[in-house]
Structures are given as structure tokens and as C-alpha cells.
Amino acid sequence: MSPLVLLCFIIGYFLMLLVISWLTSRKSSDNDTFFVANRNSKWYLVAFGMIGTALSGVTFISVPGKVGAPTGDQFAYFQFVLGNATGFIIIATVLLPLYYRLKLTSIYSYIEQALGTWSYKTAAGIFLISRTIGSSFRLYLVVIVLQKFIFDTYHIPFAVTVLICLILIWSYTFKGGLKTIIITDSLQTLFLVSSVFLSLFFMCRSLNMSIFEAADAIKNSSYSKIFFFNDLLSSHFHFSKQFLGGIFITIGMTGLDQDLMQKNLSMSHIKDAQKNMFSFTTVFVIINIFFLSVGALLYIYATKYGITVTKTDYLYPTIALKYLGVIPAVVFMLGLTAATFATTDSALTALTTSFCVDFLGFTKNKDINSSKMVKTRHVVHIAFSGLMLLTIVIFNAINNDAVVSAIFKVASYTYGPLLGLYSFGLFMKGRQVADKLVPFICVVSPLVCYFLSTDSAKLFGGYVFDNELIIVNGLITFVGLWLTSSRKSQ
């Protein structure tokens, strides 16, 4: 597949996004539009667009790749997906009613009311750090693919590739913000979903199989095991670890994350937001089944044609871009680009919103839509784009998969304290936290969890933590808050 064709395709793709940005922001580009899309979003657009945000480029290439990994993953990821679905239902029935009742722009404003100012700033700070690292990591992994298959041909440095991507994302989001993203993410989700189905079609055609024959081949292959109930102590894939971890990671990284919740808060009624979450959950589960099916077919295809790769993440792009032909290559790049930028554009908007609301106090100012405050928002938006660029360049400089993965894992640990903070605010209304100690507690908790995870086999008779570690993280934070709290005076 010619790098020039792929490059022209990406340029055309972004021109389309810029047109959408102009159409959605030409009448209004104030802060209300940027932060909450004037609270008149259509639930079905938000629901569909959230698929693209939730399924990042990492999911797009890593989930299929892990199906045949030497670690024996197979379809174990689907256990985690079932936990995700349960977590989304809890978000829709518990957290969304709370956010709507308080009419929040930033979801961390609730912590200020429930626990205090230091707790509020800590929660918002956790989000800023976690989302910056997490989104940078996701973009980094996909830029590596773009670099390998397109930009290396033209001897463009990695940092310049990242800069180009971030400038393009900034250019179509800086005016319309969330209002633009709701439309562009819906379109990008359409591309992502289409690319998954079309990838299945092209591989079936190349393997001379019908869809039904492919389904039988996947079912009868060595890749299709879903449920793992053996070896609770040492297996990462045990159902309880994956399912429970899926529930609480979803609550922490979606329900307590400004990025995905910001879209839900852009609707005028709670009923619409809940319809959005329920329909999104259904599509999310279905699309992940197809991602896993793509993974199984990729390995069946690779075995038949003797294809090997150095990393499982390279399997999908290698087969799509080198073996299936021009149209499948374009379809793959369409899906990868859509998944990547649907995640990154949404994250930049959420980071800008959280900083402006939680640290600059935009919603406490009556002139929130003044030209001065709009200019301030633009500066913050550019600053976070620059911070993401710097973070990705550092990831690339480290150039060590183990170190980068550890950094990303530590970032994911920080959502545990958010679970603890929100749980304490919801269930311990009769107690007052020692507000100034909260930042210390929220730093200690993930550090303790990191060491527990590292030495758990020695400490707990061979037990190995996986996704369920976030529960322990939240519990440590909760206990720390309780130990340092006191009864509220009547």
C-alpha cells in the first residue's frame, strides 16, 4: 500500500472534519458551546459517538492482537467487557441522576460540595494527570503505526508527526468544542464500526469463507475461549478479576471521568442521558465481540499464509496494509484514524473544560462567555495540546515498552482515589473529612497499590492482581478518609 495514498487519505479525512467544525461553530463558539454544547445535544448522537471515544486506537489494534498472544488471552477480554457493561448501567442509574440534580459542568464540582475545596482540587488534578498521560499514551501507540507505515517514508521525525496530528485535532475543536465533537465523533464512530465489519468481510473473502463459515472457524479455533474459572490465585484471566475489575474501572474511568461524562451532561434531560448510556452499552458489547472475532480471523489468516510479527499490536496493521489490498488498507487506516482522533479530540476538550472550570473558576463568573474568557480558554486548549506533545515525545525517548506500560498503569491507578472520594461523599454524609490531608491520602493509595501489585505473589500466597486492583485502591482511599475524618456537628 503506497504511503502517498494513505497520506492523501488522512489529509482528505481532516479536511472533512474541518468542514464539520466550521458548520457547527459558525453561529456560536462561546464557552457554553465549548463546555456543554448549550445543553441541547441529541442523545442518540452522543450514544453513538461515545463508542468512538471509548474504543481508542489502542483497542482497535491491541484487542484483536491479544487474541492469539503467547500469554493465552483468547477471548478473555470479553469477561472485562461484561464488567464494563455492568459499570455503565451503574453510572446511568446512580451517578448521572446526581450530576443532573446538581446541574454540574465539571463533575468534580460535586466533591467540593460534599468534601471540601482541597478534595475538589485533588479530584480535578487526578483527572488532569491521568487523562493527559492516558490519552498521550493512546495517541503515542497509534502514531507509531502512522510513523512506520507512512511518515518514515518521507523521513519526517517522530516529534513532527505528533505535532501535525495535534495541530489537526486542535484546529477542528478549538472553536466548537463539545458541540463539534459530538458530530465528529458520531461520524468517526461510523467509520470505526464500518472498518471492523469490512475487515471481517475482506478477510473472509481472502480465506474463501462465508461469514457463517468464518464464525464456525472462529468457534472451533484455539482462540475462542471466553470464560476462565481456573486458578483464582495466579491467573490474570480469572472471571472474577476481569468482571469485577471491568465494573469498577468503568465507574472510575468513565463515570468519574470528565471526558465521557461531559457528553452526557450536554443533554437537556436526565432521561435522554440515561437512554444514551443504555443504548451505548448495548452497542459497546456487540462491537467488542466483533473486535475479538477480527483478532481470531487475523491469527487464522496469519497461520495460513505464514505471517509473523515482532509484536501482537503489529498483526492487524501488517495484514491490513500489506496483504489484503488497497481498499482494505484504506478501510483499516480509516478505522484507526477515527478511533485515535475520536479519543484524543474528546480528551483535549475535557482537559480544557476541567482546568477552566475547576482551577480558573469559569462557572463562578457571570461573564463566562466574554471575549476575554473565550481567549483564556483558547490559551488553555493550546497549552494542553503542547503538554500532550511533550508527554508523547518523552514516551518515545524512553523507548522501553516496560517503562511506558508502567507509567500508563500508574496513571490508571489514580482513578482508584476518585472511587474512594466519591464513595465517601455518597455514603458518609455524616462525617467531615480532614480536607487538607486528602491530597496526601490520594497520593499514598496508588503507591501502596503499586507495591501490592508488584509483590502480591509473595505477600498473598501466590495471588496475582489484575483489573480488580482498582477496588483495593478505592478502598484504601476510603479507609484513609474515614480514619482522618470526624463526625459533623449537628
Secondary structure as the mmCIF struct_conf table of DSSP 4:
data_model
#
loop_
_struct_conf.conf_type_id
_struct_conf.id
_struct_conf.beg_label_comp_id
_struct_conf.beg_label_asym_id
_struct_conf.beg_label_seq_id
_struct_conf.end_label_comp_id
_struct_conf.end_label_asym_id
_struct_conf.end_label_seq_id
HELX_RH_AL_P HELX_RH_AL_P1 PRO A 3 SER A 25
BEND BEND1 ARG A 26 LYS A 27
BEND BEND2 ASP A 30 ASP A 30
HELX_RH_AL_P HELX_RH_AL_P2 ASN A 31 VAL A 36
HELX_RH_3T_P HELX_RH_3T_P1 ALA A 37 ARG A 39
HELX_RH_AL_P HELX_RH_AL_P3 TRP A 43 ALA A 54
BEND BEND3 LEU A 55 LEU A 55
HELX_RH_AL_P HELX_RH_AL_P4 GLY A 57 LYS A 66
TURN_TY1_P TURN_TY1_P1 VAL A 67 GLY A 68
TURN_TY1_P TURN_TY1_P2 PRO A 70 THR A 71
TURN_TY1_P TURN_TY1_P3 GLN A 74 ALA A 76
HELX_RH_AL_P HELX_RH_AL_P5 TYR A 77 ILE A 90
HELX_RH_PI_P HELX_RH_PI_P1 ILE A 91 LEU A 95
HELX_RH_AL_P HELX_RH_AL_P6 LEU A 96 LEU A 102
TURN_TY1_P TURN_TY1_P4 LYS A 103 LYS A 103
BEND BEND4 THR A 105 SER A 106
TURN_TY1_P TURN_TY1_P5 ILE A 107 TYR A 108
HELX_RH_AL_P HELX_RH_AL_P7 SER A 109 ALA A 114
TURN_TY1_P TURN_TY1_P6 LEU A 115 LEU A 115
HELX_RH_AL_P HELX_RH_AL_P8 THR A 117 PHE A 149
TURN_TY1_P TURN_TY1_P7 ILE A 150 ILE A 150
HELX_RH_3T_P HELX_RH_3T_P2 PHE A 151 TYR A 154
TURN_TY1_P TURN_TY1_P8 HIS A 155 HIS A 155
HELX_RH_AL_P HELX_RH_AL_P9 PHE A 158 THR A 173
TURN_TY1_P TURN_TY1_P9 PHE A 174 GLY A 177
HELX_RH_AL_P HELX_RH_AL_P10 LEU A 178 SER A 206
TURN_TY1_P TURN_TY1_P10 LEU A 207 ASN A 208
HELX_RH_AL_P HELX_RH_AL_P11 ILE A 211 LYS A 219
TURN_TY1_P TURN_TY1_P11 ASN A 220 ASN A 220
BEND BEND5 SER A 221 SER A 221
TURN_TY1_P TURN_TY1_P12 SER A 222 TYR A 223
BEND BEND6 ASN A 230 ASN A 230
TURN_TY1_P TURN_TY1_P13 LEU A 232 SER A 234
TURN_TY1_P TURN_TY1_P14 HIS A 236 PHE A 237
HELX_RH_AL_P HELX_RH_AL_P12 PHE A 239 THR A 250
HELX_RH_PI_P HELX_RH_PI_P2 ILE A 251 GLY A 255
TURN_TY1_P TURN_TY1_P15 LEU A 256 LEU A 256
HELX_RH_AL_P HELX_RH_AL_P13 GLN A 258 ASN A 264
TURN_TY1_P TURN_TY1_P16 LEU A 265 SER A 266
BEND BEND7 MET A 267 SER A 268
HELX_RH_AL_P HELX_RH_AL_P14 ILE A 270 TYR A 305
TURN_TY1_P TURN_TY1_P17 GLY A 306 GLY A 306
BEND BEND8 THR A 310 LYS A 311
HELX_RH_3T_P HELX_RH_3T_P3 THR A 312 TYR A 314
HELX_RH_AL_P HELX_RH_AL_P15 LEU A 315 LYS A 322
TURN_TY1_P TURN_TY1_P18 TYR A 323 TYR A 323
BEND BEND9 LEU A 324 LEU A 324
HELX_RH_AL_P HELX_RH_AL_P16 VAL A 326 SER A 354
HELX_RH_PI_P HELX_RH_PI_P3 PHE A 355 PHE A 359
BEND BEND10 LEU A 360 LEU A 360
HELX_RH_3T_P HELX_RH_3T_P4 PHE A 362 LYS A 364
TURN_TY1_P TURN_TY1_P19 LYS A 366 ASN A 369
BEND BEND11 SER A 370 SER A 370
HELX_RH_AL_P HELX_RH_AL_P17 SER A 371 ILE A 398
HELX_RH_AL_P HELX_RH_AL_P18 ASP A 401 TYR A 413
TURN_TY1_P TURN_TY1_P20 THR A 414 THR A 414
HELX_RH_AL_P HELX_RH_AL_P19 TYR A 415 PHE A 427
TURN_TY1_P TURN_TY1_P21 LYS A 429 GLY A 430
STRN STRN1 ARG A 431 GLN A 432
HELX_RH_3T_P HELX_RH_3T_P5 ASP A 435 LEU A 437
HELX_RH_AL_P HELX_RH_AL_P20 VAL A 438 LEU A 459
TURN_TY1_P TURN_TY1_P22 PHE A 460 GLY A 462
TURN_TY1_P TURN_TY1_P23 ASN A 467 GLU A 468
HELX_RH_AL_P HELX_RH_AL_P21 LEU A 469 LEU A 483
TURN_TY1_P TURN_TY1_P24 THR A 484 THR A 484
STRN STRN2 SER A 486 ARG A 487
HELX_LH_PP_P HELX_LH_PP_P1 LYS A 488 SER A 489
#
